[in-house]
Amino acid sequence: MAEPTATRAAIRQAIGRLARMPFYMRYGTGSLITGSTEQTVTAIAVADLTQPDNFWNQSFVWAVESSAERLVTDFDVGSTSGVLNLEYALSAAVSSSDSIEITALWPPTQIHETINNVIALVSKQYPDVVTDQSLVIEENKMTYALSGLATSPWQILQIYVEQPASAISGQPTAATATTLTDSAQDFSTNDTDHFVSIYAGTGSGQLRETSTGSSDGQLTVTTWTTTPDTTSFYRYWDAGNQQIDWHRVGDMRFDGVEYPDNMYFSELYSGAYGARIRIVYLANQNSLAADSDVTTVPLLYVTHKTLALLHDSMIGDNRVDRGVHASLAEYYAGLADKYLADAPRRRLAGTLWRGEPEGKQYSRSDNIGDPLGWGG
């Protein structure tokens, strides 16, 4: 079962509610559709904003669709809409179907930056568990670079090699940027979950899911990075017909226990040329660059730790509020630390790889099974 996720938008809105920001306490949906055609680059009109004049002054408005942020210098209640007058012009006016949010104390960009700082800070306690199947076994190749994976590995847990129940191997008689043809084959039974890989010759290492196949031996794929030719060797198979479990590989080496760049097989898997390599690994959590981006770091931890850092950033603003912000920073930091202690993330079991330093079982580290951290 996949870990629960939270979007940047959901985290920002949860922070707004915890901090009791007026906007988020009034509008349970977390954002408002402007619902007004009275838009300009220097003012945002919102039909549902009916608060008194000046109510939103010195707050920050966030235009969700354009990710634009502006300080509100003046709020006027009109006959049909409340108008947020902006400190300086937007690059383009919002539309009547766009959404807005209003934050207090901190601008949205500072909230987002702090969220990402928290995610980076706790990535090793709440790592992202990634399963990658983008590499294939290539002919006479024992060293594989990990730089092309979707995210950079921190620790490798498990390695598997696919064992397709049935596969066709051969050399293309022709190829284009989006096809591969072997005129000796009939690929008309091609269906979803069929793959073709290039394991030797021009374009070696490429993997594509096929979209169509024909009786005269042509497969259609998404565009090749390097177009194969008649010197290439391919493998074609139905990944949905997995009658044999993937073979788990234990005799592997890496050029680093943490953040490896390369992995090394101890032998050639000639019978598996063209088959996929499944790599299960831990990775640092990605930064959230858009409202739809997600993290698996628990929402409650992120919100509490983010508020701790945000209040900490306010301590030096003035002497009047210094004590309040210091107290709140300590309070939320305590809640975050308690959550981390009470709800640690149990990691998947990992292989003890060759070449790990004696006494250090990094790929098997587990702060539940090893509460005192003796395993390193």
Steps between C-alpha positions, in 0.01 A plus 500: 500500500634841405584758762244781546593817313427870542516773235668834552157665485364271773803568722473879453129493583555281807766745622252784447241326716748409775627859508137619507545725199169683439458381141537128576278523807221653288523293181508126564572413137847655541466730199241722331401528135509871417161475328533852365582649161618827656867405486801719426874449537501718813185370669331165560123502548347207691123463527508315835726748682244704698708609800516868600724748319872461580444154653762331279749787497866390537410137429642303207281377217602185308363452149489121485500440125781744419694453828516879532531665840434862595465708814149642547529875561127574518177300513173655385156346519315578180141439405570161338854404608764566757803652328858423605722785381855380439834654585617457141355364177462136406647388169143416394161549660337197659177366349159448654568126526837536675551430872665708770619452857597767755774442757591703805839551669696314232479522120425173319850487349653503849259228611592289195873555554467394864295192407781392267762566768305275738468225238876512434572500874298185568563307178713237670234437766220496242672398175319444175484128409546474123462202267671558166477267198653720231832316453543181297769232497739574214733261318846466658430778747555472875516866607184709494481873572222612734498860380203443271258393774203725571647602837852458635531195729609551859512130596433198277274244668432227245595406142298265279530379140185427302436149367234536227298184444528541124707736291617554143854609426656596171642777283289771334473500123403868519426774751385861512479756779175340621507142367699179502447237232600136476342371181540140618259555791125541545427758769126528433417358846667801663292634788542716806799427722722380215858627499792511260857569606832540320772303673791526253614704203375845410267641765588236759336546840173648378163373623161583353143386557348420163174661389419294189631198312436369149505166324791614284724538806476870581475636856407860578661666801552845646795675337836329540780703655736330255330330206602132477625354173578159351805463728276519809360207700154519652284307747119511490271358769165517677567636849146410602583131458735463797485131586840505673596733783767758435841365603638677807869583466713508814854493365531864401740784576464878495754781494350644817285379786313830484419692182663247260565601140555150360401141572705198403369151417736218592415300187331534162135399486512388137164323520337826611635735234240770438304423820431776748692567821281589797675724754329569833670784681468781749526855368488845647160660469465736205436868555145613426512748212128510415174478692430156351840355601479241780713376785474188716637681806204491743281810483491550876878500527546742209240747628631505857867525403426765236313713754791462744744638242260772384445629852874475561552732202283763673694517827727780382222716350420704811528478876126513559422169326835331554388298802179385333678374189777335703242317709304386192819391322594284801146365529472389137856362497407286800190368322706415191767320705233305688338393173836386364561291814147355511457430129833396346488353152594135482722435202485207263745218559817542299780276381832520682716586201860402445745775580307663786727607788527245780240547769293739285183349360367815336259332264335319790474797734167500683435724798218274618684170484815682617369761748842594639658549160770237551470393137645832382 
